[in-house]
Amino acid sequence: MSDLSPRALLDRATLWARRHVLAVDVCWAALWFVLLVATRPRDGLHTAEAWVYLGLAAASCAALALRRTRPLPALAALGALMAVHVLWFDHLTALAGVAALVGAYTVQAELPGPWRTAGFAVLTAGTVWAILDIAPEHIAADPRLRLNTVLSGWTAVVLFSLLGALRRRNREEFGRVVEHARLLETQQEQEVRLAALAERTRIAREMHDILAHSLNVVVAQADGGRYAAAADPGRAVAALDTIAQVGRESAAELHRLLDVLRDGEARGTAPAPGADDLPVLVEEYRRVGLRIRLSRHGEQPALPAAASLTVYRVVQESLANVLRHAGPVPVRVEITWSPGRAEVLVANPVPAAVPEGGAPEEGRRGHGLIGMRERVGLHGGALEAGTDEATGGWRVHAVIPWEHA
C-alpha cells in the first residue's frame, strides 16, 4: 500500500521536479505570463505599446522557461528583451521586475563562475540604466529620490542573487553527498568482492592440502597393497581399509569446503582440524610406511582456531612432501609450544635413490611450500624449507605466532 502522508507526497513531488526540470520551468513561465498579462497597460490592445508589451512578455517567459536547461542563451535573450523594454517604454512594468529578479537568481544558480560575475555586473548596470531612463513624470525628478530607487533596485537584485547562490551551494552539496554515497557503495562492493576472493583463495589452499594428503596416502597404500597382495593378502586388505578411511575423511572435508562456495545452501558445521588432531594425522602416515617420531615440548596453550589449523596444515603438507619425494623414511616431527608462539620442525633424510619426482630442492618447489609459506605469513610468522647442512637431510621449520591474552 502506497504512503499518502504529506511528507511522502512532498518527497515524490520534489523527486519528480528534479527529473523534469523543463516541465517545471514551463509551468512557472506560464504562471508569470498570466500575471504579466493581468498587469498589462490599461489602454487595452488598441495601441502599439500594449502589443509590444505582450510580445516582450511572451518572449521573456519563453526565455525563462529555458533558464535551467539552456541558461546562458536564455539569459542573453532575456537581457536583449529587457534592453528593448527600457528603450521602448518610459516607465518600469511588472515585466521588468520579474525578468530582473528571476534573472538575478538564475545567473547565480545556473551559470559557471566567470559568467556569474559578468551577469551580476550587467544586472547592476542595467538596473541603474532602467531607473535613470524613467521619465520624470513617472518618478520624482529629485536626484536623491532617484538614487534611493537605484539602491532599492540593487538591494532586490543582490537579495535574489544571494538566493541563487544559496541554491547553487545546496545543489553542489547534495551532489557531493550523492557522490560520496556512490563511492562508499562502490568501496563496499569492492570489499565484499575482495573478501569473497580471499575466502575462495583460502578454500583453494585448504583443498590443495586435503588432496595432497589424501592422494599421497592413497597412492602409497595402493602401491603397497599391490605388491603385498600375492604374498600377504591381509596387508592388502589393511591397505584397502586405509584407502577407504582416508578417502571418506577427505571427501567429508572437501564437502565442507565446497558448501562455502554454494550460495543459499546450508553450510557444513564440522570443525576444521587443528593441533589436537596431530596424533591422528601422524598415525595415518605411520600406517602408510613413514617412521614418524612425534615430540612436543612445552604445554600446549589455548590458541586461535586459525593458528591451530595452520600448525596442522604445515605438518600435514610436510609429511605429504616426505612421502611423495623421499618415500617411507624416518621422520622427526617436533612441536615447541610457548605463550603466543608455536615452532614446527619436520626433518627427514633424503635417500640416495630418490623416487620419481625427487626431493623438493630449491627451484623445484611446488605449490605446497608456497601455500605453507602464505599460511604462516598470514600470522606474521616465517617458514624455512631446504637442505639441513648439518645432516644433509630435508628440513622444514615454521614459526607461527598469534596474539594472546
RAQUIZI-V507800 format. One record per helix or strand of 2 or more residues. SS is the DSSP state (2 for helix, 1 for strand). FROM is the first residue (numbers start at 1). LEN is the number of residues. If there is no record, write none. Layout:
# RAQUIZI-V507800
ss->SS from->FROM len->LEN
ss->SS from->FROM len->LEN
This chain:
# RAQUIZI-V507800
ss->2 from->6 len->14
ss->2 from->21 len->18
ss->2 from->48 len->18
ss->2 from->71 len->18
ss->2 from->94 len->17
ss->2 from->113 len->20
ss->2 from->136 len->3
ss->2 from->143 len->89
ss->2 from->233 len->29
ss->2 from->275 len->13
ss->1 from->291 len->7
ss->2 from->305 len->21
ss->1 from->330 len->9
ss->1 from->341 len->8
ss->2 from->367 len->12
ss->1 from->382 len->6
ss->1 from->394 len->8
